[in-house]
Amino acid sequence: MANALHSQRRTFHNRLASTPARFMIGRDRRGSWIVQDREGLVGGLFRNEAAALHFAAEECNHNPADICHAPEGAVLDLDGFAPTSSNLH
């Protein structure tokens, strides 16, 4: 019984650890800070890292597991936020 409970906890923990962060923070080609959510629905361009982190923290109710930095050398952009339909007003 104890082994089954331990196995369930380990499986649950592994699922949580493998869940991607909701927000990624990094820099664009010009060095500005960008926040992007994993679905491309929320984010923005920020003057500094502190402002980017503050925005992401507010959006995810200050859950640090929902925020990660882009890998070293990665360049982010806001192309995912460009309107894809001319019907937007």
Beta strands, then each sheet from edge to edge (+ up, - down):
strand 1: 23-27
strand 2: 33-37
strand 3: 43-46
strand 4: 67-69
sheet 1: 3+ 2- 1+ 4+
end
